[in-house]
Amino acid sequence: MVTYRRGGHVQSDDEAVERLCEHCGWHCVADGYPELVSQYQSHLRAEHPKAWLRA
């Protein structure tokens, strides 16, 4: 069973991290924090450019 963490680092093979967008219904689950950050930043750039500039 996979355990999802909100932020933070994955500590074992059966964990994942997740992130919700504060501006819309976008949701992401990733195997590691760097992948999650990359996907979230890409989403902000594409969908919420003003919010991305403030981040």
N, C-alpha and C positions, 0 to 999 in steps of 0.2 A: 504494500500500500504506500502510495506517494504522500508525503507530508508537504504541504505548501506553507511557505513563510512569506510574510509581508515585509519585503525589504530584507536586509541582512544577507548573510552568506549561507550557501548550501554547505552542510556539514557532512553529508553522507550521500551515497548513490540513490537512496530512496527519498530524497528531498528535492523540492523545487522552490523557486521564489515567484511571487506574483505581484502585479501592480495594477491599480485602477487609475484611470485618468480622472482628475478632479473636474474637468471641463465637459466631459461627455461619457458615454457608456463604454468606451474602449477598455479592454481588459487583456492582460498578457500574463502568461505563465512561461517561465524559462528554466533551463537547467542550472544556470548560474547568474550571479549578480551582474557581471560585465555584459552578458548577452541581454539581460533585462533592461539595463540602463540604455544600451544602444537602441533597442527597439522602442523604448519610451521616448528617447530624444528624437528619433526618426518620426514617430507619431506626432510629437509636438511641432516639429518643423513643418510637417505636411498639413496638419489640421488646425493648429493653434499657433501660428508664427509669432504673434505678440507675446503670448505666454512663454514661448521658447526663448525669446530674446531676454526675458526677465529671469529665466531659470539659470 
